[in-house]
Amino acid sequence: MDGGGARTPVTAKKFTDAARRREMLYAALAQVPAGKVVTYGQLAELAGLGRAARWVGTQLSNLPDDSRLPWHRVINQAGRLSVPEGSESWLEQCQRLRCEGVQVSNGRVSLPRYRWQP
């Protein structure tokens, strides 16, 4: 050890890295236009996070209720809404997508028709 300079604690670095990853995720999500959808994996790639679809899902499920981010535009790779069918969140996601002109049928969205391709 060189004994010089302060070191950043590992926990502080992890927090900073996690916060930076969330910033990247939120910035990518904010760009998804109304009337279009992305998959969790696609959003991870767009944000520069690699193969982090599950992490993206976790972060979106932890958004505050008053978030203005368009979380409802994110669906799974099969074109389905990922929240439990019939739940309050499921109904809200369906309603928000339909208000933007996205056709939702039985909790499913046509990816060929509505997927955002930046």
trRosetta pair geometry for C-beta under 8 A, 3 or more apart (Angstrom, degrees):
i j d omega theta_ij theta_ji phi_ij phi_ji
2 5 7.6 22 92 26 117 100
8 12 5.3 -119 180 81 90 120
8 13 5.2 102 123 -59 121 98
9 12 4.6 90 64 5 87 104
9 13 7.1 -156 94 -6 46 85
10 13 5.6 -56 -150 37 34 112
10 14 6.3 36 153 -21 68 104
11 14 5.6 -51 -146 35 33 112
11 15 6.4 35 154 -20 64 104
12 15 5.7 -53 -150 35 33 112
12 16 6.3 33 152 -18 65 106
13 16 5.6 -55 -148 38 32 111
13 17 6.2 32 154 -19 66 107
14 17 5.7 -54 -145 38 30 111
14 18 6.2 29 155 -18 65 107
15 18 5.8 -56 -146 38 29 109
15 19 6.1 29 155 -19 65 108
16 19 5.7 -54 -144 37 29 110
16 20 6.2 30 155 -20 64 107
17 20 5.7 -55 -147 36 29 111
17 21 6.4 31 153 -21 64 105
18 21 5.7 -52 -148 34 32 113
18 22 6.5 33 153 -19 64 104
19 22 5.7 -53 -151 35 32 112
19 23 6.5 37 150 -22 64 103
20 23 5.5 -50 -150 33 34 115
20 24 6.5 35 151 -19 65 103
21 24 5.7 -54 -151 35 32 112
21 25 6.3 35 150 -20 65 106
21 47 7.9 76 -169 142 64 128
21 49 6.1 83 -153 -110 98 117
21 52 8.0 -109 -170 163 126 169
21 55 7.7 -41 152 148 138 136
22 25 5.4 -53 -147 37 34 114
22 26 6.1 31 157 -17 68 107
22 59 6.0 -177 -115 -144 89 135
23 26 5.9 -56 -143 39 28 108
23 27 6.2 29 156 -21 63 108
24 27 5.9 -55 -147 35 28 112
24 28 6.5 25 155 -16 62 107
24 47 4.5 110 138 180 92 98
24 48 5.7 -87 -175 53 137 102
24 49 6.4 148 105 -55 130 100
25 28 6.0 -61 -153 37 28 107
25 29 6.2 25 154 -17 66 110
25 43 7.1 55 -150 149 81 106
25 44 7.6 -16 -109 -105 96 54
25 47 4.8 12 -94 -131 47 162
25 49 6.7 16 -75 -35 89 146
25 56 6.2 179 -137 -119 127 83
25 59 5.8 38 118 105 165 160
26 29 5.6 -54 -142 39 32 112
26 30 6.2 38 157 -26 65 105
26 69 6.0 -92 -143 -99 86 140
27 30 5.9 -52 -149 30 28 114
27 31 7.2 27 153 -21 58 105
27 47 7.1 125 64 -125 85 89
28 31 6.0 -62 -163 29 34 112
28 32 7.7 45 145 -35 64 92
28 43 5.9 138 118 -165 125 74
28 46 4.4 135 -160 113 129 103
28 47 3.8 -108 -8 -77 148 81
28 48 7.9 -174 -60 5 133 74
29 32 6.0 -38 -163 5 44 113
29 43 6.2 31 -81 -152 81 125
29 47 7.7 1 -29 -71 74 119
29 60 7.9 157 -105 -94 153 107
29 69 5.3 35 115 -170 129 114
29 70 6.4 -172 162 57 91 77
29 71 7.2 9 -173 -85 140 51
29 73 7.6 147 -162 65 82 112
29 74 7.1 -40 -125 -52 108 123
30 69 6.2 -80 -76 -124 76 83
30 70 7.3 126 -114 15 38 95
31 46 7.7 -145 65 160 125 134
31 118 7.2 27 133 -96 126 137
32 36 5.9 -141 -178 90 83 104
32 37 7.4 35 -178 -133 132 22
32 38 5.5 -110 -109 -8 134 117
32 43 7.7 -38 -55 -103 133 103
32 70 5.8 -135 75 80 106 131
32 73 4.7 167 122 116 138 148
32 74 7.7 166 7 -62 174 76
32 116 5.4 -163 -141 4 83 166
33 36 5.0 59 68 21 81 121
33 116 6.5 148 33 -113 84 128
34 70 7.5 -141 -84 -119 65 151
34 73 7.9 -118 -111 -83 37 131
34 100 4.4 -142 -177 -141 89 119
34 101 7.8 82 145 26 91 100
35 100 4.7 -146 -64 156 55 98
35 101 4.8 1 -114 61 100 111
35 102 6.1 171 -144 -53 44 86
35 114 7.2 -133 158 -142 58 94
36 73 6.6 40 92 -158 60 122
36 102 7.7 -173 -59 -81 11 119
36 114 5.8 171 -134 177 45 72
36 115 7.0 31 -166 159 89 15
36 116 3.7 81 158 -69 134 98
37 73 5.0 -161 -115 -173 59 68
37 74 7.0 162 -164 -88 83 18
37 75 5.2 10 175 8 136 112
37 97 7.3 9 -72 -125 116 119
37 102 6.5 88 -37 -131 109 150
37 109 5.6 68 9 118 161 156
37 111 7.4 -95 80 -112 115 65
37 114 5.0 41 17 128 100 111
37 115 6.2 -56 74 -101 77 46
37 116 6.6 -175 64 -11 24 91
38 42 4.5 -135 -174 91 95 121
38 43 4.8 115 119 -60 131 87
38 46 6.9 -47 -154 -3 155 144
38 73 6.4 45 18 135 79 94
38 74 5.8 -25 73 -108 81 68
38 75 7.7 156 82 30 32 70
38 115 6.9 85 -102 -152 46 73
38 116 5.3 -48 -65 43 89 108
39 42 4.3 94 50 6 81 105
39 43 6.9 -146 89 -7 42 85
39 53 7.3 -23 140 -126 93 119
39 74 7.2 79 -162 -161 16 70
39 75 6.2 -56 -105 79 59 64
39 76 6.3 32 -144 179 94 20
39 77 4.8 60 -152 -86 147 59
39 111 7.5 6 -51 -119 107 127
39 115 7.6 -13 -22 -124 88 109
40 43 5.9 -56 -151 35 28 111
40 44 6.6 32 151 -21 63 104
40 53 3.9 89 115 -159 106 87
40 54 7.4 73 146 -59 142 26
40 56 4.7 164 -165 82 87 126
40 57 5.2 -10 -128 -54 145 91
40 60 7.9 -118 -114 6 98 139
40 74 6.0 77 -78 177 63 111
40 75 7.9 -116 -28 92 76 23
40 76 6.4 -8 0 -110 109 54
40 77 7.4 -74 37 -42 86 80
40 82 7.5 31 -41 -35 126 156
41 44 5.6 -50 -150 32 34 114
41 45 6.5 32 153 -16 65 104
41 51 6.9 -8 -141 -139 97 64
41 53 3.9 -29 -72 -78 71 121
41 56 7.7 -165 -68 27 27 143
41 77 6.0 19 16 -73 124 112
42 45 5.7 -55 -152 38 33 111
42 46 6.2 34 151 -20 67 107
42 115 7.5 178 -74 -159 175 108
43 46 5.5 -52 -143 37 33 113
43 47 6.2 27 157 -15 65 109
43 53 7.9 105 52 -117 88 67
43 56 5.4 131 88 -156 116 153
43 74 5.8 -17 -34 -117 150 116
44 47 5.9 -64 -150 41 27 107
44 49 4.4 -92 -167 76 77 110
44 50 6.5 -47 149 78 109 35
44 51 6.6 73 117 -144 143 15
44 52 4.1 176 -145 59 133 80
44 53 5.4 -105 -11 -69 140 50
44 55 7.1 96 -108 61 123 98
44 56 4.9 -117 -65 -41 94 132
45 48 7.7 43 179 -69 32 22
45 49 7.3 -94 -67 53 21 69
45 50 7.1 34 -98 -131 60 12
45 51 7.9 22 -69 -77 85 46
46 118 6.8 98 -127 15 120 138
47 56 7.8 156 21 -99 143 115
49 52 4.3 -66 136 30 114 138
49 55 7.2 -130 160 79 139 131
49 56 7.3 145 80 -63 151 101
52 55 4.1 -40 179 41 98 121
52 56 5.8 111 116 -29 85 89
53 56 5.6 -54 -151 32 32 115
53 57 6.6 33 152 -19 64 103
53 77 7.7 -23 -139 -41 156 110
54 57 5.5 -51 -152 34 36 114
54 58 6.5 37 151 -20 66 103
55 58 5.6 -52 -151 35 34 113
55 59 6.4 33 152 -18 66 105
56 59 5.8 -57 -149 37 30 110
56 60 6.3 26 156 -16 66 108
56 74 7.4 -142 146 -166 117 148
57 60 5.9 -58 -145 38 29 107
57 61 6.2 27 157 -19 65 108
57 82 6.6 -82 -131 123 120 161
58 61 5.9 -58 -148 36 29 109
58 62 6.5 15 156 -10 63 112
59 62 5.9 -69 -152 43 30 105
59 63 7.4 57 148 -52 62 81
60 63 5.8 -18 -160 -19 42 113
60 71 4.9 142 -161 -140 106 110
60 74 6.1 -114 -106 64 165 151
63 67 4.2 -46 169 -11 115 160
63 69 6.3 -118 -136 51 147 122
63 71 5.8 -141 21 -65 157 144
64 67 5.1 133 63 -44 72 89
67 71 6.8 62 97 -24 131 120
70 73 4.5 25 137 1 111 118
70 96 7.9 175 -151 157 81 135
71 74 6.1 -57 -171 23 50 112
71 93 8.0 -82 109 -103 85 100
72 92 7.1 -117 -95 125 125 83
72 93 4.5 179 -136 -132 94 72
72 96 4.1 32 125 85 173 140
72 97 5.9 -145 151 -50 112 82
73 97 7.4 143 -93 -97 56 89
73 100 8.0 -21 -88 55 100 167
73 116 7.8 29 169 -16 122 130
75 79 6.1 26 127 -156 137 29
75 80 6.3 169 -178 79 107 27
75 81 5.8 -67 -123 -89 97 43
75 82 6.7 163 -152 -21 49 90
75 109 5.6 -171 -27 34 172 125
75 111 7.9 -142 81 -83 127 93
76 79 7.2 -51 76 18 69 17
76 80 5.2 -13 47 61 111 80
76 81 7.7 83 4 168 92 4
76 82 4.9 114 -43 -72 107 104
78 108 7.8 -66 127 -126 87 101
79 108 5.2 49 118 -164 100 84
79 109 5.1 -142 -175 66 87 63
79 110 6.5 17 -154 -107 143 16
79 111 4.6 -115 -88 -32 107 98
80 107 5.6 31 -154 132 85 96
80 108 5.3 -37 -95 -99 68 73
80 109 7.7 172 -87 18 20 75
81 85 7.5 120 78 -89 111 69
81 90 5.8 118 122 -135 142 81
81 93 5.3 136 -137 105 132 143
81 94 7.0 -62 -54 -62 158 79
81 104 7.4 30 -38 -148 120 126
81 107 4.8 -102 30 -165 104 87
81 108 7.7 -117 -4 -72 76 32
81 109 7.7 90 -49 -14 76 102
83 87 5.6 -110 147 60 106 129
83 89 4.2 -112 -175 104 161 118
83 90 4.7 -155 95 -68 107 76
83 93 6.3 149 27 -5 129 143
84 87 4.2 81 77 -27 94 127
84 89 7.6 81 43 56 74 106
84 90 6.1 -99 86 -39 48 128
85 90 5.5 138 -129 -147 28 165
85 107 5.4 -65 -108 -69 104 153
86 90 5.9 24 26 68 18 145
86 91 7.3 22 -161 -48 27 97
87 90 4.5 101 51 2 76 104
87 91 7.1 -143 92 -3 41 85
88 91 5.9 -56 -149 38 30 109
88 92 6.3 29 153 -18 64 109
89 92 5.6 -56 -145 39 31 112
89 93 6.2 32 156 -21 66 105
90 93 5.9 -53 -147 35 28 110
90 94 6.4 29 153 -18 62 106
90 107 6.9 -29 -164 -112 115 110
91 94 5.8 -53 -149 36 31 113
91 95 6.3 30 154 -18 64 109
92 95 5.7 -57 -146 38 30 111
92 96 6.2 29 157 -18 66 107
93 96 5.9 -54 -144 37 29 109
93 97 6.3 26 159 -15 64 108
94 97 6.1 -62 -149 39 26 107
94 98 6.1 22 158 -16 65 112
94 104 4.9 -151 -138 95 81 158
94 107 7.3 -72 -81 -101 113 58
95 98 5.8 -59 -145 39 27 109
95 99 6.3 30 156 -22 64 107
96 99 5.7 -54 -149 33 29 113
96 100 6.8 19 154 -10 62 108
97 100 5.9 -67 -156 41 33 106
97 102 4.0 -68 175 69 92 124
97 104 5.3 90 90 -44 133 123
97 109 6.8 -100 -176 -89 152 130
98 101 7.6 78 -173 -53 33 9
98 102 6.4 -92 -77 66 32 69
98 103 7.5 58 -110 -110 75 30
98 104 5.9 -84 -61 17 92 108
102 109 6.0 -9 171 -131 115 121
102 114 5.3 69 -130 -130 101 148
103 109 7.2 140 81 -131 59 69
103 110 6.9 19 70 9 106 106
103 113 7.7 -5 39 101 109 147
103 114 7.8 -157 37 -51 73 133
104 107 6.8 10 177 -110 102 18
104 108 7.0 145 -160 64 62 34
104 109 5.8 -35 -103 -77 71 83
105 108 5.6 -37 73 62 71 89
109 113 8.0 -130 166 66 76 100
109 114 5.4 -68 167 53 112 144
110 113 3.9 38 103 23 119 114
110 114 5.8 111 76 4 72 98
111 114 6.7 -80 -122 57 24 78
111 115 4.5 36 -173 -47 72 116
112 115 6.8 -9 -90 10 13 111
